[in-house]
Amino acid sequence: MGKVRTRYVCQECGQESLKWYGRCPACGNWNTLSEEVIRETKNNRTVSWGDEESRPQFLTEISMDESRRLDTGLPEFNRVLGGGLVPGALILLAGDPGIGKSTLTLQAANMVKTEGLVLYITGEESPQQVKLRAQRLNVTRENLMILAETNLDVIERQIQELNPGLVVVDSIQTVYYPELSSIPGSISQLRECTAKFLQWAKSKSIPVILVGHVTKEGAVAGPKVLEHMVDAVIYFEGERHYQYRVLRGLKNRFGSTNELGIFEMKENGLVEVANPSEVFLAQRPEESSGSIVVPCMEGSRPLLIELQALVSPTVFGQPRRMTNGTDYNRVAMIMAVLEKRLGFHLGSYDAYINVVGGLKVEEPALDLGIAAGIASSFKNIPAAKDMVVIGEIGLTGEVRAVNHLERRLAEADKLGFKRAVVPFGNIKKKEGYPLEVEGVNTVREALELILGG
C-alpha cells in the first residue's frame, strides 16, 4: 500500500491546497475547493507515448509518417479539423447540453473513412438509447461497436484487444480512474483520464474524440490544462431555439483555428449547409431601415450575414445598449464615433444590434456595417437592397482597409448584389471587380453613399 495524503482541489481552476479555503486563492471563486484523497505508490509512471524508453534523435533522421488524414464523411467537420482526422490526434469536442454533440459524433462514427472498426464509448446513455438515436440517424455501419462503460481500466482493455481505427468517448466527464478516490468529473479524474487517452492515441496512432461539457459561462468544464493537453479544441455552438449549429475551432495543432462549419438540425440529424450566405439572407425584409448586409470572412470562407440595428427613444433615464452576435464594446466605440465625428445625438436613444441566424461575428470588417445600420435606423432611411458594406472604423472616423476584398465581393456577386461600399485603401484598380465598387475614406462619406444615394 502506498502513502495516502489529502489535498483540497479547486473544481474550477485545478489549484491544489493543503488546507480548505472558502475562496480559491488562485481563481477567486467561492466554495469550489473539494477534498480529494491521493494514494502515492512507488510504481507511479508518467505518461509515455510508447512502451520503450524514449531516446533523442537528430532532426534530420526523423522519418515522417506518411499516413493520410481520415475523412469523417462530413465536409464541414473536415474543414474545421483542417482536412480530416489526423492519426494519433486527441480532439476535445465541447458544447452546451442538447446542442447536438452526440448526434455529430455518431454521424461521424458512421461515415468516417477507416478500415478499422469504430469504438463508440458511451458513459451517459445505455446501448439501447444509442441504438434509438442510431435508427433515427440511419446509422448502418457494420463495424461500429458500442461500449457502455465508465471504468478507465475496462476501456483500456477493450482498446488493447480491439485496436480500433477511431475512438469516441461520450463524455470525458463520466469516465473515472479507479485508483483515484475522487468522483468522476473532478479535476484529478479529468487530468488522469485525459492523459491516459493521450497516451493511447499517440502510441497506437488512433484518433480519439472526447466529448466534453461546458460551464454556464460557455468554457470547457474542467481545468485549463485540459485544453492544453489535447491537440484540438472544437466548440459546437448555436441557439437551441434555432435550427442552425456552428462548429468552430478554438485550438488546432494540425490546421487553422479560423475555419467554420455550419449545420442544420433536422429530424434525421445534422445536415450540412452548402450555401450559408443564401440561407441567412433568405428572410431579409425589404425596404426596412436598420438592415445591412456585410460580407465577413470565417477562416477561408466568405460569408454574407444580415446585421440589424434598432435605435429608439429611451423610456428610462439611462439608455440601453444590447448586442447579439457581436462585441458589445466594439458597438459602444462605433456609437461614440458617430456622436463625436458626425454629430449623432444618441445619448437619449436605446440601441439594439443583432446578427441574424444566431451567428457570432467579431471581425473588424463589421464596423462600417454596424455604423450604417445604426444610422439607417436612427434616420429611418433604408439602405439599398442590392448593396453590401465592408470596412473597419478608426476612432477619428476614418475607414480602414480589410483583407480578402476580392473573395468577399465574389460571394456578394454570387447572390445577386450589385454595389459595394468599401474602404478606399482597398481599391488598387478602378475596374475588374464583379460589383460596382464605391471607395470611401471616412464614415461620413460612407453614410452619404449608403443613405443618401
C-alpha positions as CSV (number, residue, x, y, z in Angstrom):
1,M,0.0,0.0,0.0
2,G,1.2,3.5,-0.8
3,K,1.2,6.6,1.2
4,V,-2.2,8.4,1.5
5,R,-2.4,12.1,1.5
6,T,-5.2,14.6,1.4
7,R,-5.4,17.6,-0.9
8,Y,-8.1,20.3,-1.5
9,V,-8.5,20.9,-5.2
10,C,-10.4,23.8,-6.8
11,Q,-13.1,22.4,-9.2
12,E,-12.8,25.5,-11.4
13,C,-9.1,26.0,-12.0
14,G,-7.4,22.9,-10.5
15,Q,-5.4,24.8,-7.8
16,E,-4.2,22.4,-5.1
17,S,-4.0,23.4,-1.4
18,L,-3.0,21.7,1.8
19,K,-6.0,23.1,3.7
20,W,-9.5,24.1,2.9
21,Y,-10.3,27.7,1.9
22,G,-13.7,29.3,1.4
23,R,-12.3,31.2,-1.6
24,C,-9.8,29.7,-4.0
25,P,-6.5,31.6,-3.7
26,A,-5.9,31.2,-7.5
27,C,-9.1,32.0,-9.3
28,G,-11.0,33.7,-6.5
29,N,-14.2,31.6,-6.8
30,W,-16.1,30.7,-3.6
31,N,-16.8,27.2,-2.3
32,T,-15.0,25.4,-5.1
33,L,-12.4,23.5,-3.1
34,S,-13.2,19.9,-2.5
35,E,-11.2,17.3,-0.6
36,E,-9.5,14.5,-2.6
37,V,-7.6,11.6,-1.2
38,I,-4.5,10.8,-3.3
39,R,-2.6,7.5,-2.9
40,E,1.1,7.5,-3.8
41,T,2.7,4.3,-4.9
42,K,6.3,3.5,-5.9
43,N,5.2,2.3,-9.3
44,N,3.7,5.6,-10.5
45,R,4.7,6.2,-14.1
46,T,4.5,9.3,-16.1
47,V,2.7,9.4,-19.5
48,S,4.8,7.9,-22.3
49,W,3.9,7.5,-26.0
50,G,5.3,4.0,-26.2
51,D,6.4,1.0,-24.2
52,E,10.1,1.6,-24.7
53,E,12.2,4.4,-23.2
54,S,12.4,7.4,-25.5
55,R,15.8,8.4,-26.9
56,P,16.9,11.6,-28.5
57,Q,17.1,11.7,-32.3
58,F,18.7,14.1,-34.8
59,L,16.0,16.2,-36.6
60,T,17.4,15.2,-40.0
61,E,17.0,11.5,-39.1
62,I,13.3,11.6,-38.0
63,S,11.1,9.9,-40.6
64,M,7.8,11.5,-41.4
65,D,4.6,9.4,-41.0
66,E,3.0,9.3,-44.5
67,S,-0.4,8.3,-43.2
68,R,-3.1,10.5,-44.6
69,R,-5.9,12.1,-42.7
70,L,-9.1,10.2,-42.1
71,D,-12.2,11.6,-43.9
72,T,-15.0,12.0,-41.4
73,G,-17.6,11.9,-44.2
74,L,-18.8,15.4,-43.2
75,P,-17.0,18.1,-45.2
76,E,-17.9,20.8,-42.8
77,F,-16.3,18.8,-39.9
78,N,-13.3,18.1,-42.1
79,R,-13.0,21.9,-42.8
80,V,-12.8,22.8,-39.1
81,L,-10.3,19.9,-38.4
82,G,-8.0,21.2,-41.1
83,G,-8.8,18.4,-43.7
84,G,-9.8,15.4,-41.6
85,L,-8.8,13.4,-38.5
86,V,-5.0,13.1,-38.0
87,P,-4.0,9.6,-36.8
88,G,-3.0,9.9,-33.2
89,A,-4.8,13.2,-32.6
90,L,-6.7,13.8,-29.4
91,I,-9.7,16.1,-30.1
92,L,-12.0,17.7,-27.5
93,L,-15.5,18.5,-28.7
94,A,-17.4,20.8,-26.3
95,G,-20.8,22.4,-26.4
96,D,-23.9,23.2,-24.4
97,P,-26.2,20.4,-23.3
98,G,-28.6,19.3,-26.1
99,I,-26.8,21.2,-28.8
100,G,-26.1,18.0,-30.8
101,K,-22.6,16.8,-29.8
102,S,-23.7,13.1,-29.6
103,T,-25.5,13.4,-32.9
104,L,-22.5,14.9,-34.6
105,T,-20.1,12.2,-33.2
106,L,-22.4,9.3,-34.0
107,Q,-22.8,10.6,-37.6
108,A,-19.1,10.9,-37.9
109,A,-18.5,7.4,-36.5
110,N,-20.9,6.1,-39.1
111,M,-19.4,7.9,-42.1
112,V,-15.6,8.0,-41.3
113,K,-13.4,6.5,-43.9
114,T,-11.4,4.0,-41.9
115,E,-10.7,0.3,-42.5
116,G,-10.6,-0.5,-38.8
117,L,-13.6,-0.7,-36.6
118,V,-15.0,2.3,-34.7
119,L,-15.4,2.1,-30.9
120,Y,-18.1,4.4,-29.5
121,I,-17.8,4.6,-25.7
122,T,-20.9,6.0,-24.0
123,G,-20.9,6.9,-20.3
124,E,-24.2,8.8,-20.2
125,E,-26.5,6.5,-22.2
126,S,-27.3,2.8,-22.4
127,P,-26.7,0.8,-25.6
128,Q,-30.4,0.8,-26.2
129,Q,-30.6,4.6,-26.1
130,V,-27.7,4.9,-28.5
131,K,-29.4,2.3,-30.8
132,L,-32.6,4.5,-30.8
133,R,-30.5,7.6,-31.9
134,A,-28.7,5.4,-34.5
135,Q,-32.0,4.3,-36.0
136,R,-33.2,7.9,-36.2
137,L,-29.9,9.0,-37.9
138,N,-30.0,6.0,-40.2
139,V,-26.6,4.7,-39.0
140,T,-25.8,1.5,-40.9
141,R,-22.1,0.9,-40.3
142,E,-21.4,-2.7,-39.6
143,N,-18.0,-2.4,-37.8
144,L,-19.3,0.2,-35.3
145,M,-19.2,-1.1,-31.8
146,I,-20.9,0.5,-28.7
147,L,-19.3,0.2,-25.3
148,A,-21.3,1.4,-22.3
149,E,-18.6,1.8,-19.7
150,T,-17.0,4.5,-17.5
151,N,-14.2,2.5,-15.8
152,L,-10.9,3.5,-17.5
153,D,-9.3,0.1,-16.8
154,V,-12.1,-1.7,-18.7
155,I,-11.9,0.8,-21.5
156,E,-8.1,0.3,-21.7
157,R,-8.5,-3.5,-22.0
158,Q,-11.1,-3.1,-24.8
159,I,-8.9,-0.7,-26.8
160,Q,-5.9,-3.0,-26.4
161,E,-8.0,-6.0,-27.6
162,L,-9.9,-4.4,-30.5
163,N,-7.2,-1.9,-31.7
164,P,-9.9,0.4,-33.3
165,G,-9.4,2.9,-36.1
166,L,-11.3,5.6,-34.2
167,V,-12.4,6.0,-30.6
168,V,-15.2,8.3,-29.5
169,V,-15.8,9.0,-25.8
170,D,-19.1,10.5,-24.8
171,S,-18.3,12.1,-22.4
172,I,-14.9,12.5,-20.7
173,Q,-16.6,13.9,-17.5
174,T,-18.2,10.4,-16.9
175,V,-15.0,8.4,-17.2
176,Y,-13.2,7.6,-13.9
177,Y,-9.8,6.1,-13.0
178,P,-10.5,3.6,-10.1
179,E,-7.1,4.2,-8.5
180,L,-8.2,7.7,-7.6
181,S,-10.7,8.2,-4.9
182,S,-12.2,11.4,-6.3
183,I,-15.6,11.3,-8.1
184,P,-16.0,11.3,-11.9
185,G,-15.8,14.7,-13.4
186,S,-13.4,16.1,-10.7
187,I,-10.2,17.9,-11.6
188,S,-8.0,14.9,-10.7
189,Q,-10.1,12.4,-12.7
190,L,-10.3,14.7,-15.8
191,R,-6.5,15.2,-15.8
192,E,-5.7,11.5,-15.3
193,C,-8.2,10.2,-17.8
194,T,-7.3,12.7,-20.5
195,A,-3.6,11.8,-20.0
196,K,-4.4,8.1,-20.5
197,F,-6.3,8.7,-23.7
198,L,-3.5,10.9,-24.9
199,Q,-1.0,8.1,-24.3
200,W,-3.1,5.6,-26.2
201,A,-3.7,7.9,-29.1
202,K,0.0,8.7,-29.6
203,S,1.3,5.2,-29.0
204,K,-1.2,3.5,-31.3
205,S,-1.8,6.3,-33.8
206,I,-5.6,6.1,-33.1
207,P,-7.6,9.4,-33.4
208,V,-9.7,9.9,-30.2
209,I,-12.6,12.3,-30.0
210,L,-13.5,13.3,-26.4
211,V,-16.9,14.9,-25.9
212,G,-16.8,17.5,-23.1
213,H,-19.3,19.6,-21.1
214,V,-19.2,23.3,-20.8
215,T,-19.8,25.6,-17.8
216,K,-22.6,28.2,-17.5
217,E,-20.1,30.8,-18.9
218,G,-19.5,28.7,-22.0
219,A,-16.0,27.5,-21.2
220,V,-14.9,23.8,-21.2
221,A,-15.7,22.2,-17.9
222,G,-12.5,21.3,-16.0
223,P,-9.1,22.9,-15.6
224,K,-7.5,24.9,-18.4
225,V,-4.7,22.3,-18.6
226,L,-7.3,20.0,-20.2
227,E,-7.3,22.2,-23.3
228,H,-3.5,22.3,-23.3
229,M,-3.2,18.5,-23.3
230,V,-5.4,17.8,-26.3
231,D,-4.4,18.5,-29.9
232,A,-7.6,20.3,-31.0
233,V,-10.5,22.0,-29.1
234,I,-13.7,22.3,-31.2
235,Y,-16.8,24.1,-30.0
236,F,-20.3,23.2,-31.2
237,E,-22.4,26.4,-30.8
238,G,-25.8,27.6,-31.6
239,E,-29.1,28.7,-30.0
240,R,-31.3,25.8,-29.0
241,H,-34.3,27.6,-30.5
242,Y,-32.6,28.0,-33.9
243,Q,-32.1,25.0,-36.2
244,Y,-28.6,26.1,-37.2
245,R,-25.4,24.9,-35.5
246,V,-21.9,26.3,-35.8
247,L,-18.7,24.2,-35.5
248,R,-15.8,26.4,-34.5
249,G,-12.1,25.6,-33.8
250,L,-10.6,27.2,-30.7
251,K,-7.3,25.3,-30.9
252,N,-5.9,23.1,-33.6
253,R,-2.3,21.8,-33.9
254,F,-2.9,20.4,-37.3
255,G,-4.8,23.3,-39.0
256,S,-6.3,26.7,-38.8
257,T,-8.5,27.8,-35.9
258,N,-10.4,30.3,-38.1
259,E,-12.4,27.8,-40.1
260,L,-16.2,27.5,-39.5
261,G,-18.6,24.6,-40.2
262,I,-22.4,25.2,-40.4
263,F,-25.0,22.6,-39.9
264,E,-28.8,22.5,-39.8
265,M,-30.5,20.3,-37.2
266,K,-33.3,18.2,-38.7
267,E,-35.3,15.2,-37.7
268,N,-32.9,12.8,-39.2
269,G,-29.8,14.5,-37.8
270,L,-27.4,17.2,-38.7
271,V,-27.4,18.3,-42.4
272,E,-24.5,20.4,-43.8
273,V,-25.4,23.9,-45.1
274,A,-23.8,24.1,-48.5
275,N,-24.5,27.8,-49.1
276,P,-24.9,29.5,-45.6
277,S,-25.0,33.0,-47.1
278,E,-28.1,32.3,-49.0
279,V,-29.8,30.7,-46.0
280,F,-29.0,33.6,-43.7
281,L,-30.4,36.2,-46.2
282,A,-33.5,34.2,-47.2
283,Q,-35.9,36.1,-45.0
284,R,-34.3,39.6,-45.2
285,P,-37.1,42.3,-45.1
286,E,-37.4,44.7,-48.0
287,E,-37.2,48.5,-47.6
288,S,-36.6,48.2,-43.8
289,S,-34.4,50.6,-42.0
290,G,-31.5,49.3,-40.0
291,S,-30.9,46.2,-42.2
292,I,-27.4,46.0,-43.7
293,V,-25.6,43.1,-45.4
294,V,-21.9,42.6,-44.6
295,P,-19.5,40.1,-46.3
296,C,-17.5,38.5,-43.5
297,M,-14.6,36.1,-43.5
298,E,-14.7,33.0,-41.3
299,G,-11.3,31.4,-42.0
300,S,-11.1,30.8,-45.7
301,R,-14.8,31.0,-46.2
302,P,-16.6,34.3,-47.2
303,L,-20.0,34.6,-45.6
304,L,-22.7,37.1,-46.1
305,I,-24.6,38.0,-42.9
306,E,-27.5,40.3,-42.3
307,L,-26.9,42.8,-39.5
308,Q,-29.9,44.5,-38.0
309,A,-30.0,47.7,-35.8
310,L,-32.8,49.2,-33.9
311,V,-32.5,52.7,-32.4
312,S,-35.5,54.1,-30.5
313,P,-36.0,56.8,-27.8
314,T,-35.4,55.5,-24.3
315,V,-38.2,55.4,-21.7
316,F,-35.7,55.3,-18.9
317,G,-33.1,57.8,-17.7
318,Q,-30.2,55.5,-18.8
319,P,-30.2,54.4,-22.5
320,R,-29.8,50.7,-23.1
321,R,-27.2,49.1,-25.3
322,M,-27.7,45.5,-26.3
323,T,-25.8,43.3,-28.8
324,N,-26.4,39.8,-30.0
325,G,-23.8,38.1,-32.1
326,T,-21.1,40.8,-32.0
327,D,-18.8,42.6,-29.5
328,Y,-20.6,45.0,-27.1
329,N,-17.5,47.1,-26.6
330,R,-17.0,47.5,-30.4
331,V,-20.6,48.7,-30.8
332,A,-20.1,51.2,-28.0
333,M,-17.0,52.6,-29.6
334,I,-18.7,53.0,-33.0
335,M,-21.6,54.8,-31.4
336,A,-19.1,57.2,-29.7
337,V,-17.5,57.8,-33.2
338,L,-21.0,58.6,-34.6
339,E,-21.7,61.1,-31.8
340,K,-18.3,62.8,-31.9
341,R,-17.5,62.9,-35.6
342,L,-20.9,63.1,-37.2
343,G,-23.0,64.8,-34.6
344,F,-25.5,62.0,-33.9
345,H,-27.2,62.6,-30.6
346,L,-27.6,59.0,-29.4
347,G,-27.4,59.8,-25.7
348,S,-31.2,59.6,-25.2
349,Y,-31.8,56.6,-27.5
350,D,-31.7,52.8,-26.9
351,A,-29.7,50.8,-29.4
352,Y,-30.0,47.1,-30.2
353,I,-27.7,45.2,-32.6
354,N,-28.4,41.7,-33.9
355,V,-26.6,39.3,-36.2
356,V,-29.3,37.3,-37.8
357,G,-29.2,33.5,-37.6
358,G,-27.5,33.1,-34.2
359,L,-24.0,33.6,-35.6
360,K,-21.2,35.3,-33.6
361,V,-19.1,37.7,-35.7
362,E,-16.4,39.8,-34.2
363,E,-14.1,40.8,-37.1
364,P,-13.3,44.5,-37.6
365,A,-14.7,44.5,-41.1
366,L,-18.2,44.5,-39.5
367,D,-17.6,48.1,-38.1
368,L,-18.9,50.0,-41.1
369,G,-22.0,47.8,-41.4
370,I,-22.8,48.5,-37.7
371,A,-22.4,52.2,-38.2
372,A,-24.6,52.1,-41.3
373,G,-27.3,50.1,-39.5
374,I,-27.4,52.4,-36.5
375,A,-27.6,55.5,-38.8
376,S,-30.2,53.9,-41.0
377,S,-32.5,53.1,-38.0
378,F,-31.8,56.5,-36.4
379,K,-32.8,58.4,-39.5
380,N,-35.4,55.8,-40.5
381,I,-33.9,55.6,-44.0
382,P,-33.5,52.1,-45.5
383,A,-30.3,51.2,-47.3
384,A,-30.3,49.9,-50.9
385,K,-31.3,46.3,-51.1
386,D,-28.6,45.4,-53.6
387,M,-25.7,46.9,-51.6
388,V,-23.1,45.4,-49.3
389,V,-20.9,47.3,-46.8
390,I,-17.4,46.5,-45.7
391,G,-14.8,48.4,-43.6
392,E,-13.1,48.9,-40.3
393,I,-13.6,52.2,-38.4
394,G,-11.0,54.1,-36.5
395,L,-11.5,56.5,-33.6
396,T,-11.0,59.5,-35.8
397,G,-13.8,58.4,-38.2
398,E,-11.6,57.0,-40.9
399,V,-12.5,53.8,-42.8
400,R,-9.6,51.4,-42.8
401,A,-8.8,48.6,-45.3
402,V,-9.8,45.0,-44.8
403,N,-8.3,41.7,-46.1
404,H,-9.6,39.4,-48.8
405,L,-11.8,42.0,-50.5
406,E,-12.0,40.1,-53.8
407,R,-13.3,37.0,-52.2
408,R,-15.9,38.9,-50.2
409,L,-17.1,40.7,-53.4
410,A,-17.2,37.4,-55.3
411,E,-19.6,35.9,-52.7
412,A,-21.8,39.0,-52.8
413,D,-21.9,38.9,-56.6
414,K,-22.9,35.2,-56.5
415,L,-26.0,36.2,-54.5
416,G,-27.1,39.0,-56.9
417,F,-25.7,42.1,-55.1
418,K,-24.8,45.0,-57.5
419,R,-23.0,47.6,-55.3
420,A,-20.4,47.6,-52.6
421,V,-19.2,50.4,-50.3
422,V,-15.5,49.5,-49.4
423,P,-12.5,51.3,-47.9
424,F,-10.7,53.4,-50.4
425,G,-7.4,51.8,-49.3
426,N,-8.5,48.5,-50.7
427,I,-9.1,49.8,-54.2
428,K,-6.0,49.2,-56.3
429,K,-7.8,49.5,-59.6
430,K,-11.0,51.1,-60.9
431,E,-12.3,48.2,-62.9
432,G,-12.2,44.4,-62.8
433,Y,-14.4,43.9,-59.7
434,P,-17.6,41.8,-60.0
435,L,-19.6,44.6,-58.4
436,E,-19.9,48.4,-58.7
437,V,-17.3,49.4,-56.1
438,E,-17.5,52.7,-54.2
439,G,-14.4,53.6,-52.2
440,V,-14.7,55.8,-49.1
441,N,-12.2,57.4,-46.7
442,T,-14.4,58.4,-43.8
443,V,-17.6,57.2,-42.1
444,R,-19.3,60.5,-43.3
445,E,-18.6,59.7,-46.9
446,A,-19.9,56.1,-46.5
447,L,-23.2,57.2,-44.9
448,E,-23.8,59.7,-47.6
449,L,-23.5,56.9,-50.2
450,I,-25.5,54.3,-48.2
451,L,-28.3,56.5,-47.1
452,G,-28.2,59.5,-49.4
453,G,-27.7,57.9,-52.7
